Amino acid sequence: MTGYAAASADSPRGRLTLELRSVNARFLDVQFRIGEELRAHEPALRELIGARVSRGKVDCRFFLGESGITEKPQRLNPEALQRLNELSQQVRKAFPEAGALRIADVLRWPGVIAEQPADEDTLRQITSELCRRALDDLVATRAREGAKLAASIRERVSAMRARVDEVAPLVPQSIAAYQTKIADRLKEALGSADDDRVRAELALFSAKVDVDEELDRLRAHLGEVKRSLQKGGPAGKRLDFLAQELNREANTLASKSASQQLSDCALDLKLLVEQIREQVQNIE
C-alpha cells in the first residue's frame, strides 16, 4: 500500500527530519537515504520499521538541518590557542617579515572553538520518537487505503458467491442433458443399443463433468477470504494465496463445464478473481 509521512524535531546537533514513503511490493523492502553523520542510527530505524510494516517498498530519508533552537554559548579552547600561539612564534622566527595573525584567522583555526559534546543518548531517543511518529502516520494512511481495498474485495466476493449460487441448481440438469447427448452419440458410434456399455461410458463421462466439488471449494475459499478480511491485521499474503486457489477452481470449472451456463459462470469467476488478485497485491 502507498503512503507518506514525515516528522521533525530539534536535537543537540540540529534539526532532525525523517520522511517515510511506501509503495506497493509483494515483500518488505526498506531502503535508506541517511547522511553519514547519522548512519549509526540505521539499524534502530530498520528494526522500528520492520516491527510496524510487513509488506511494501519503504523509502526512509533521515537528514540533519539547521536547528531552530537557541545556540548554546561557544567558548575558546585554551589548549588549541596555546598551540596556535607557539606555532605562530615559530613561523615568525623563520619568516620575520610575516604578518601577525588576525582574529578571524585564529577563530577559523581547527579546534580553537570548543565543540559542545553531542549527547548520543538524547539523539537516539529523539530519533526513535521521530520514527514512531512517522510510522503512526504512515500506518494510519495505509490502513485507510486498506479499508477501501477490503470493501472492493468484499464486493467481488459477494458477486462470485452469487454467481456460484446461481449456477449450482443447474448442475444436475446440465449433467442430464450431457448424458443424453453422449448416449445418443455412443449408440450411433457402436451401431447397437448395448445398454451396459452405454451406461458404463455415461458413468465415466458424468464423473468428469460433475462440478459439485469445485463449487463447494469455491464457496469455502470465498468464506475464507471474508474471514481474513474481518480478522484484520496483515492479510495480503494469505489473500494472495486464496486468490490463486480461487483461480485454480475457476479454471477447473471451465474445463469441466457441460453447458453454456457453466462456461459463462467460469469466465465471470475468472474475471472477478483477476480483479481480486490485483487488489490483494496492494494489501499488507
NORFENGI-V445984 format. One record per backbone hydrogen bond with DSSP energy under -1.0 kcal/mol. CO is the residue of the C=O (numbers start at 1). NH is the residue of the N-H. E is the energy in kcal/mol with one decimal. If there is no record, write none. Layout:
# NORFENGI-V445984
co=CO nh=NH e=E
co=CO nh=NH e=E
This chain:
# NORFENGI-V445984
co=3 nh=22 e=-2.5
co=5 nh=20 e=-3.2
co=7 nh=18 e=-2.8
co=9 nh=16 e=-3.1
co=14 nh=11 e=-1.7
co=15 nh=65 e=-3.6
co=16 nh=9 e=-2.2
co=17 nh=63 e=-2.2
co=18 nh=7 e=-2.1
co=19 nh=61 e=-2.6
co=20 nh=5 e=-2.1
co=21 nh=59 e=-3.2
co=22 nh=3 e=-1.7
co=23 nh=57 e=-2.1
co=27 nh=56 e=-1.2
co=29 nh=58 e=-2.9
co=31 nh=60 e=-3.1
co=33 nh=62 e=-2.1
co=35 nh=38 e=-1.9
co=36 nh=39 e=-1.0
co=38 nh=41 e=-2.0
co=39 nh=42 e=-1.7
co=41 nh=45 e=-2.1
co=42 nh=46 e=-2.8
co=43 nh=47 e=-2.1
co=44 nh=48 e=-2.2
co=45 nh=49 e=-2.5
co=46 nh=50 e=-2.5
co=47 nh=51 e=-1.4
co=49 nh=52 e=-1.0
co=49 nh=53 e=-2.4
co=56 nh=29 e=-2.4
co=57 nh=23 e=-2.1
co=58 nh=31 e=-3.0
co=59 nh=21 e=-2.2
co=60 nh=33 e=-2.7
co=61 nh=19 e=-2.9
co=62 nh=35 e=-1.2
co=63 nh=17 e=-2.2
co=65 nh=15 e=-1.5
co=75 nh=114 e=-2.5
co=77 nh=81 e=-2.3
co=78 nh=82 e=-2.6
co=79 nh=83 e=-2.3
co=80 nh=84 e=-2.5
co=81 nh=85 e=-2.5
co=82 nh=86 e=-2.2
co=83 nh=87 e=-2.3
co=84 nh=88 e=-2.5
co=85 nh=89 e=-2.2
co=86 nh=90 e=-2.0
co=87 nh=91 e=-2.3
co=88 nh=92 e=-2.3
co=89 nh=93 e=-1.8
co=90 nh=94 e=-1.7
co=91 nh=95 e=-2.8
co=95 nh=98 e=-2.1
co=102 nh=106 e=-2.1
co=103 nh=107 e=-2.6
co=104 nh=108 e=-1.5
co=106 nh=109 e=-1.0
co=109 nh=112 e=-2.1
co=112 nh=77 e=-3.6
co=118 nh=120 e=-1.1
co=119 nh=123 e=-2.2
co=120 nh=124 e=-2.5
co=121 nh=125 e=-2.2
co=122 nh=126 e=-2.4
co=123 nh=127 e=-2.5
co=124 nh=128 e=-2.5
co=125 nh=129 e=-2.3
co=126 nh=130 e=-2.6
co=127 nh=131 e=-2.4
co=128 nh=132 e=-2.3
co=129 nh=133 e=-2.3
co=130 nh=134 e=-2.6
co=131 nh=135 e=-2.6
co=132 nh=136 e=-2.3
co=133 nh=137 e=-1.8
co=134 nh=138 e=-2.6
co=135 nh=139 e=-3.1
co=136 nh=140 e=-2.0
co=137 nh=141 e=-2.2
co=138 nh=142 e=-2.6
co=139 nh=143 e=-2.3
co=140 nh=144 e=-2.0
co=141 nh=145 e=-1.9
co=142 nh=146 e=-2.7
co=143 nh=147 e=-2.2
co=144 nh=148 e=-1.4
co=145 nh=149 e=-2.2
co=146 nh=150 e=-2.7
co=147 nh=151 e=-1.9
co=148 nh=152 e=-1.8
co=149 nh=153 e=-2.3
co=150 nh=154 e=-2.5
co=151 nh=155 e=-1.8
co=152 nh=156 e=-1.5
co=153 nh=157 e=-2.5
co=154 nh=158 e=-2.6
co=155 nh=159 e=-1.9
co=156 nh=160 e=-2.3
co=157 nh=161 e=-2.7
co=158 nh=162 e=-2.4
co=159 nh=163 e=-1.9
co=160 nh=164 e=-2.4
co=161 nh=165 e=-2.6
co=162 nh=166 e=-1.5
co=163 nh=167 e=-1.6
co=164 nh=168 e=-1.9
co=167 nh=170 e=-1.4
co=168 nh=171 e=-1.4
co=170 nh=174 e=-2.5
co=171 nh=175 e=-2.6
co=172 nh=176 e=-2.5
co=173 nh=177 e=-2.4
co=174 nh=178 e=-2.2
co=175 nh=179 e=-2.7
co=176 nh=180 e=-2.2
co=177 nh=181 e=-2.0
co=178 nh=182 e=-2.7
co=179 nh=183 e=-2.9
co=180 nh=184 e=-2.1
co=181 nh=185 e=-1.8
co=182 nh=186 e=-2.7
co=183 nh=187 e=-2.5
co=184 nh=188 e=-2.0
co=185 nh=189 e=-2.3
co=186 nh=190 e=-3.3
co=187 nh=191 e=-1.7
co=192 nh=194 e=-1.0
co=193 nh=195 e=-1.5
co=194 nh=198 e=-2.6
co=195 nh=199 e=-3.0
co=196 nh=200 e=-2.2
co=197 nh=201 e=-2.2
co=198 nh=202 e=-2.6
co=199 nh=203 e=-2.4
co=200 nh=204 e=-1.9
co=201 nh=205 e=-2.5
co=202 nh=206 e=-2.7
co=203 nh=207 e=-1.8
co=204 nh=208 e=-1.2
co=205 nh=209 e=-1.2
co=211 nh=215 e=-2.3
co=212 nh=216 e=-2.4
co=213 nh=217 e=-2.6
co=214 nh=218 e=-2.2
co=215 nh=219 e=-2.2
co=216 nh=220 e=-2.2
co=217 nh=221 e=-2.7
co=218 nh=222 e=-2.4
co=219 nh=223 e=-2.3
co=220 nh=224 e=-1.9
co=221 nh=225 e=-2.2
co=222 nh=226 e=-2.1
co=223 nh=227 e=-2.2
co=224 nh=228 e=-2.4
co=225 nh=229 e=-2.0
co=226 nh=230 e=-2.1
co=227 nh=231 e=-2.1
co=228 nh=232 e=-1.0
co=235 nh=239 e=-2.7
co=236 nh=240 e=-2.3
co=237 nh=241 e=-1.9
co=238 nh=242 e=-2.4
co=239 nh=243 e=-2.3
co=240 nh=244 e=-1.6
co=241 nh=245 e=-1.9
co=242 nh=246 e=-2.6
co=243 nh=247 e=-2.1
co=244 nh=248 e=-2.0
co=245 nh=249 e=-2.3
co=246 nh=250 e=-2.3
co=247 nh=251 e=-2.1
co=248 nh=252 e=-2.1
co=249 nh=253 e=-2.6
co=250 nh=254 e=-2.0
co=251 nh=255 e=-2.1
co=252 nh=256 e=-1.7
co=253 nh=257 e=-1.0
co=259 nh=263 e=-1.9
co=260 nh=264 e=-2.6
co=261 nh=265 e=-2.1
co=262 nh=266 e=-2.4
co=263 nh=267 e=-2.0
co=264 nh=268 e=-2.3
co=265 nh=269 e=-2.6
co=266 nh=270 e=-2.4
co=267 nh=271 e=-2.0
co=268 nh=272 e=-2.2
co=269 nh=273 e=-2.8
co=270 nh=274 e=-2.1
co=271 nh=275 e=-1.7
co=272 nh=276 e=-2.1
co=273 nh=277 e=-2.8
co=274 nh=278 e=-1.8
co=275 nh=279 e=-1.4
co=276 nh=280 e=-2.7
co=279 nh=282 e=-1.8
co=280 nh=283 e=-1.2
